[in-house]
């Protein structure tokens, strides 16, 4: 009987020892797996493996490539300047690092000059630009000893002026001064008004010294006003435009009374020329913010000649303003 108890005790001891060994082996295996996994993660972090952006256990949506704005490839150098010509005035520029230098060209609102701040920088940088027409451009910038492209034109001849089928790099950016109106739509409207060249108004204008300045039409869309003007130079002497002002003034001003003026600053101007040659006729379309004219006031549009005396001006009444032609987006050409 004792021999049976001794044999059972020995068997229990062997089973317990084997179980303990198995537990130890599993622990070692798990620890080794964790070490290996940690090493892999560390290697991935060190090698710069891109992250999926999923930090909330599957609750975030990953950014897919159809949301990506493809960047342009740009090369810059230290001893030469790269000039980029945009189809509209530049409103915003952002540089990815201090390795780059960028500034608008003097006297040109739509030309950006870019160069390297130091020689042979090795890290790729980027450049972002927003223009006045609401387009967004992005560049990946690398250093090159001799860049091939030193003068670049960003005008998109295929999609220029089209509201559909536009490239991904021309995203619409809304400007504060235009309110809820799209800058692209404003551009299309003023180009359409200029192209149609209709004369909706025939009684507003001025003519002196061989210069005729007339208002051909007033249009409105989504809280903005569009003034279509024409300047005809019948003389042989070129007309140099100094400035054009839009201001609301009193119709009648008593003597010794201070003159109160409200200046309306144009938001956009299409085909604004500063020199009109002899025997030439030029037109311009101005975009203005919405305003009204009280009954005792009028809008005066003044055209002043630089270093000359052939100034022109005409008045617009509130009755003319409220009859502004409503623009139909579907009829724009």
C-alpha positions as CSV (number, residue, x, y, z in Angstrom):
1,X,0.0,0.0,0.0
2,X,2.9,2.4,0.8
3,X,4.4,1.6,-2.5
4,X,1.2,2.7,-4.3
5,X,1.2,6.1,-2.4
6,X,4.9,6.6,-3.1
7,X,4.3,6.0,-6.9
8,X,1.4,8.4,-6.9
9,X,3.4,11.1,-5.2
10,X,6.3,10.7,-7.7
11,X,3.8,10.9,-10.6
12,X,2.3,14.1,-9.2
13,X,5.7,15.6,-8.8
14,X,6.7,14.8,-12.4
15,X,3.4,16.3,-13.8
16,X,3.9,19.5,-11.7
17,X,7.5,19.9,-12.9
18,X,6.4,19.5,-16.6
19,X,3.6,22.0,-16.2
20,X,5.9,24.6,-14.6
21,X,8.4,24.0,-17.4
22,X,5.7,24.6,-20.0
23,X,4.6,27.8,-18.3
24,X,8.2,29.0,-18.2
25,X,8.7,28.2,-21.9
26,X,5.5,30.1,-22.9
27,X,6.6,33.1,-20.8
28,X,10.0,33.1,-22.5
29,X,8.3,32.8,-25.9
30,X,5.9,35.7,-25.3
31,X,8.8,37.8,-24.0
32,X,10.9,37.0,-27.0
33,X,7.9,37.9,-29.3
34,X,7.4,41.2,-27.6
35,X,11.1,42.0,-27.9
36,X,11.1,41.1,-31.6
37,X,7.9,43.1,-32.2
38,X,9.3,46.0,-30.3
39,X,12.5,45.8,-32.4
40,X,10.4,45.7,-35.6
41,X,8.4,48.8,-34.5
42,X,11.6,50.6,-33.6
43,X,13.1,49.7,-36.9
44,X,9.9,51.0,-38.7
45,X,10.1,54.2,-36.7
46,X,13.8,54.7,-37.5
47,X,13.4,53.9,-41.2
48,X,10.5,56.4,-41.5
49,X,7.7,54.0,-42.5
50,X,4.6,56.2,-43.2
51,X,1.8,56.2,-40.6
52,X,-1.8,55.5,-41.5
53,X,-3.0,58.2,-39.2
54,X,-5.2,55.8,-37.4
55,X,-4.6,56.7,-33.7
56,X,-8.2,56.0,-32.4
57,X,-8.6,52.3,-32.9
58,X,-10.2,52.4,-36.3
59,X,-12.5,55.4,-35.6
60,X,-10.5,57.8,-37.9
61,X,-10.8,57.9,-41.7
62,X,-7.5,57.6,-43.6
63,X,-6.6,60.2,-46.2
64,X,-6.8,58.6,-49.6
65,X,-4.9,59.7,-52.7
66,X,-7.9,61.2,-54.3
67,X,-7.8,63.8,-51.6
68,X,-4.2,64.7,-52.4
69,X,-3.2,67.8,-54.3
70,X,-0.3,66.7,-56.5
71,X,2.7,69.0,-56.0
72,X,5.0,70.3,-58.7
73,X,8.7,69.5,-58.7
74,X,10.8,72.6,-58.4
75,X,14.6,72.9,-58.3
76,X,16.4,75.9,-56.8
77,X,20.0,76.9,-56.4
78,X,22.1,79.4,-54.5
79,X,23.7,81.4,-57.3
80,X,20.6,81.8,-59.5
81,X,17.0,82.9,-58.9
82,X,13.9,80.9,-60.1
83,X,11.0,83.1,-61.2
84,X,7.4,81.6,-61.2
85,X,4.7,83.5,-63.1
86,X,1.2,82.9,-61.8
87,X,-2.1,83.8,-63.7
88,X,-3.2,86.1,-60.8
89,X,-1.8,88.2,-58.1
90,X,-0.2,86.3,-55.2
91,X,-1.9,86.6,-51.8
92,X,-0.1,84.0,-49.7
93,X,3.3,82.3,-49.7
94,X,4.5,79.6,-47.2
95,X,8.0,78.1,-47.1
96,X,8.6,74.7,-45.7
97,X,12.0,75.5,-44.2
98,X,14.6,78.2,-43.7
99,X,16.6,76.7,-46.6
100,X,14.4,78.6,-49.0
101,X,14.0,82.3,-49.8
102,X,11.0,83.7,-51.6
103,X,9.5,87.1,-52.3
104,X,7.2,88.8,-54.8
105,X,9.1,90.5,-57.6
106,X,9.2,94.3,-57.3
107,X,6.5,95.9,-59.3
108,X,4.8,92.6,-60.3
109,X,2.1,91.1,-58.1
110,X,1.9,87.7,-59.8
111,X,5.7,86.9,-60.1
112,X,7.4,85.0,-57.3
113,X,11.2,84.7,-57.1
114,X,12.7,81.7,-55.2
115,X,16.2,80.7,-54.4
116,X,18.2,78.6,-51.9
117,X,19.3,80.3,-48.7
118,X,22.4,78.1,-48.4
119,X,24.4,75.9,-50.7
120,X,23.7,72.2,-51.1
121,X,20.9,71.7,-48.6
122,X,20.1,68.0,-48.6
123,X,16.6,67.9,-47.1
124,X,13.7,68.3,-49.5
125,X,11.4,71.2,-48.6
126,X,8.1,72.5,-49.9
127,X,6.4,75.7,-51.1
128,X,2.7,76.7,-51.1
129,X,1.1,79.6,-52.9
130,X,-2.4,81.0,-53.0
131,X,-3.4,83.5,-55.7
132,X,-6.1,86.1,-55.9
133,X,-8.3,84.0,-58.2
134,X,-8.6,81.4,-55.4
135,X,-6.2,78.9,-56.9
136,X,-3.8,76.9,-54.7
137,X,-0.4,75.7,-55.8
138,X,2.1,73.4,-54.0
139,X,5.7,72.5,-54.9
140,X,8.2,70.0,-53.6
141,X,11.6,71.8,-53.7
142,X,15.0,70.3,-54.1
143,X,18.5,71.8,-54.4
144,X,20.3,71.5,-57.8
145,X,23.6,73.0,-58.9
146,X,22.2,74.0,-62.3
147,X,18.4,74.1,-62.4
148,X,17.1,73.7,-66.0
149,X,13.8,75.6,-65.4
150,X,14.6,79.1,-64.2
151,X,11.5,80.8,-65.6
152,X,8.2,79.0,-65.0
153,X,4.7,80.0,-66.1
154,X,1.8,78.4,-64.1
155,X,-1.1,79.4,-66.4
156,X,-3.2,76.3,-67.2
157,X,-4.1,76.8,-70.8
158,X,-6.2,73.7,-70.9
159,X,-8.5,74.4,-68.0
160,X,-8.2,78.2,-67.8
161,X,-11.6,79.7,-67.2
162,X,-13.4,76.4,-66.9
163,X,-15.5,75.6,-63.9
164,X,-15.5,71.9,-64.5
165,X,-12.9,69.3,-65.2
166,X,-10.2,71.4,-63.5
167,X,-6.9,70.0,-62.2
168,X,-6.5,69.1,-58.5
169,X,-3.8,71.8,-58.0
170,X,-6.4,74.6,-58.6
171,X,-8.5,74.3,-55.5
172,X,-10.8,77.2,-54.7
173,X,-9.8,79.5,-51.8
174,X,-12.4,82.0,-50.7
175,X,-11.2,85.6,-50.1
176,X,-12.5,87.7,-47.3
177,X,-13.3,90.8,-49.4
178,X,-15.4,88.7,-51.8
179,X,-17.7,87.4,-49.1
180,X,-19.5,84.2,-50.1
181,X,-18.6,84.6,-53.8
182,X,-16.1,82.2,-55.3
183,X,-13.0,84.0,-56.7
184,X,-13.1,81.7,-59.7
185,X,-16.7,82.7,-60.4
186,X,-15.9,86.4,-60.1
187,X,-13.1,85.9,-62.7
188,X,-15.5,84.1,-65.0
189,X,-18.1,86.9,-64.6
190,X,-15.8,89.8,-65.4
191,X,-14.3,87.9,-68.4
192,X,-17.8,87.1,-69.7
193,X,-18.9,90.8,-69.4
194,X,-15.8,91.9,-71.2
195,X,-16.2,89.3,-73.9
196,X,-19.9,90.0,-74.6
197,X,-19.3,93.8,-74.8
198,X,-22.9,94.7,-74.4
199,X,-24.0,98.3,-74.0
200,X,-26.8,98.3,-71.4
201,X,-26.4,102.0,-70.5
202,X,-26.3,104.8,-73.1
203,X,-26.8,108.0,-71.1
204,X,-23.8,108.0,-68.6
205,X,-20.4,109.3,-69.6
206,X,-18.2,112.3,-70.3
207,X,-16.4,113.7,-73.3
208,X,-13.7,116.4,-73.2
209,X,-10.5,117.1,-75.1
210,X,-10.9,114.2,-77.5
211,X,-11.3,111.7,-74.6
212,X,-14.6,109.9,-74.1
213,X,-15.2,107.9,-70.9
214,X,-18.5,106.0,-70.7
215,X,-20.3,103.5,-68.5
216,X,-21.5,100.7,-70.7
217,X,-23.3,98.6,-68.0
218,X,-23.9,97.8,-64.4
219,X,-24.3,94.2,-63.3
220,X,-24.9,92.4,-60.0
221,X,-24.4,88.9,-58.7
222,X,-24.4,87.5,-55.2
223,X,-23.9,90.8,-53.4
224,X,-21.2,92.2,-55.8
225,X,-21.5,94.9,-58.5
226,X,-19.7,95.0,-61.8
227,X,-19.1,98.3,-63.7
228,X,-18.2,98.0,-67.4
229,X,-16.4,101.1,-68.6
230,X,-14.9,102.3,-71.9
231,X,-12.2,104.9,-72.6
232,X,-12.0,106.1,-76.2
233,X,-9.0,108.3,-77.2
234,X,-9.8,110.2,-80.4
235,X,-6.7,112.3,-80.2
236,X,-3.2,111.5,-81.4
237,X,-1.7,111.9,-77.9
238,X,-1.6,108.9,-75.6
239,X,-3.6,109.1,-72.4
240,X,-1.7,108.0,-69.3
241,X,-4.1,106.9,-66.5
242,X,-3.1,108.2,-63.1
243,X,-5.9,106.8,-61.0
244,X,-9.7,106.0,-61.1
245,X,-11.8,106.7,-58.1
246,X,-15.4,105.7,-57.1
247,X,-16.9,107.9,-54.4
248,X,-20.3,108.8,-53.1
249,X,-20.7,112.5,-52.6
250,X,-23.5,115.0,-51.9
251,X,-25.4,116.3,-54.9
252,X,-25.5,119.8,-53.6
253,X,-22.9,121.3,-51.3
254,X,-23.7,124.6,-49.6
255,X,-20.9,127.1,-49.3
256,X,-18.7,126.8,-46.2
257,X,-19.9,123.2,-45.7
258,X,-17.5,120.4,-45.3
259,X,-17.7,117.8,-48.1
260,X,-18.4,114.3,-47.0
261,X,-17.1,111.6,-49.3
262,X,-17.4,107.8,-49.1
263,X,-14.7,106.1,-51.3
264,X,-15.6,102.7,-52.8
265,X,-12.5,100.6,-53.4
266,X,-12.7,98.2,-56.3
267,X,-12.1,94.5,-55.4
268,X,-11.0,93.4,-58.9
269,X,-10.3,94.9,-62.2
270,X,-10.1,93.2,-65.6
271,X,-8.0,94.7,-68.4
272,X,-7.0,97.7,-66.4
273,X,-4.6,99.5,-68.6
274,X,-2.6,102.6,-67.6
275,X,-1.8,103.8,-71.1
276,X,-4.4,104.2,-74.0
277,X,-2.6,105.1,-77.2
278,X,-3.8,107.6,-79.7
279,X,-6.8,106.6,-81.8
280,X,-7.4,103.7,-79.4
281,X,-10.3,102.4,-77.4
282,X,-10.0,100.2,-74.4
283,X,-12.5,98.7,-71.9
284,X,-12.3,97.7,-68.3
285,X,-14.6,95.7,-65.9
286,X,-14.5,96.7,-62.2
287,X,-15.8,94.5,-59.3
288,X,-17.2,96.6,-56.4
289,X,-18.7,95.6,-53.1
290,X,-22.5,96.1,-52.7
291,X,-23.6,99.6,-51.8
292,X,-26.6,101.9,-52.2
293,X,-26.8,105.6,-53.0
294,X,-29.1,107.8,-50.8
295,X,-31.4,110.2,-52.7
296,X,-29.4,113.3,-51.8
297,X,-26.1,111.7,-53.0
298,X,-24.6,110.3,-56.2
299,X,-21.7,108.1,-57.2
300,X,-18.9,110.0,-59.0
301,X,-16.5,108.0,-61.1
302,X,-13.3,110.0,-61.8
303,X,-10.6,109.3,-64.3
304,X,-7.4,111.4,-63.9
305,X,-4.6,111.8,-66.4
306,X,-1.1,111.6,-65.2
307,X,0.7,114.9,-65.7
308,X,-2.2,116.2,-67.8
309,X,-5.5,118.0,-67.7
310,X,-7.8,115.8,-69.7
311,X,-9.6,114.5,-66.6
312,X,-13.0,112.8,-67.0
313,X,-15.8,112.1,-64.6
314,X,-19.5,111.0,-64.7
315,X,-22.2,110.6,-62.1
316,X,-24.3,107.5,-61.3
317,X,-27.7,107.9,-59.6
318,X,-29.4,105.4,-57.3
319,X,-32.0,104.8,-60.0
320,X,-29.3,103.6,-62.3
321,X,-27.8,101.4,-59.6
322,X,-31.0,99.6,-58.7
323,X,-31.6,98.7,-62.4
324,X,-28.3,96.7,-62.5
325,X,-28.5,93.7,-64.8
326,X,-28.7,90.4,-62.9
327,X,-26.1,87.9,-64.1
328,X,-27.2,84.4,-64.9
329,X,-24.5,81.9,-64.3
330,X,-25.9,79.6,-67.0
331,X,-25.6,82.2,-69.7
332,X,-22.0,83.1,-69.0
333,X,-19.7,82.4,-72.0
